[in-house]
Every structure is written in structure tokens, then in C-alpha cells.
Amino acid sequence: MNSLRGAITGGIIALACAGSARAQEAPGRAAALAAWNDIHKVVSHPRCTNCHVGPAGVPLWEGLGHEEAANQAPVHGMNILADESRIGAETMPCRTCHISAASENTVPHAPPMIADAWRLPPIEMAWKGKTSAEICAQLRDPDSNGAFTPEDLSDHLGTSAFVAWGFDPGAEREAAPGSIPEMQDALAIWVAGGTPCAGDPHP
């Protein structure tokens, strides 16, 4: 982990230099943990966790008002199973309804569309039901974060159609808290501070 920390800290220099003055102050553990808490507010929001689900591969409609409106269990209303590919059952992929096209998504209750193939995140990035510390450990480990470097993670936040949609889902849908720039800023601080997670041994 020390070599990983070194690689991450080294890799974040460019991000920190390009980021806010707050990030350039070489934050300590407390600031980095506070930044993680800001990140966790986003990644644990139902707008994110409803797709960051486990091996069952069942996307959720939990915590966003859908289940209350439909008076049903908080699973995707079409009884969807994402299957091992995570793109939907191979005979009916998610994009059957979630058409891969840029859209302002202004129609309430219509399947949202983005300029990417709708799918669940890789199984190693399942967060639903996990603690803040567990998700934190996942995100700092390339084996469980999609092999992302810190630069990759920041780029992902800035370029992913899924992330952009999560912060601006349209049609009065509940958005993830904050904004992409705020998330990138928190990421830079967390990484520059050594990617600490609650419960880590103190140095």
C-alpha cells in the first residue's frame, strides 16, 4: 500500500497544482478525511448506489421516490437483471430502453438517455450496503476501482456521461449532491493527503 500511496501522491501533484488553493496546501490527514467525507456523500447517494450494486446484478430505484410512487419494492421497475456482463441480459441490454444518445432528459419518468451505453459498474465497484471506510478502501485500490490512477479518476469525473447525468438527471429527478468541480476538488485533497480512510492505522 505504501508504494501505491507514493504513486498516488506523486500522480496527484499535477491535479493539486491545477486545482484550488485549498488543494495546494498539502493537506494533512484531517483535511483529507474531511474531503473523503464530501466524496462519500456523493458516492453513497442513491443516484450512485442504485447502480453500484452487488453480484445479483439488480439495479435499484431506492431512495429517489420511485418505490413510494409505485408502491413497490425498491428495485428497478422493469424487473431488470443486468447479468454477468452488467449491460443487461444479453438478449435485452439496458440500452433497449436507455438509448445511447445525448439528451436533456426533460421527460419525467422516461428512461434517461446519455451518450454512452447504459450499464452497471463493474462488480468490483459494487458499493451498495458498504460502509464509508469500505468504499474508501475500494476507491484507493486500482484492483477495485477499475484500475484508475488518480488522474484517471479525476478525468472520469470530468468526462463520464454517467457522472454528468448523476449531477444533472433532468425532469426534476433528484441529483447527486454538489457538483463535478466540487467532487474533483475533494478528490485532489483526499489523494494529496494520502487517501486516508477511517480506521486506518495512524502513521
Disulfide bonds with the S-S distance in Angstrom:
Cys136-Cys197 1.97
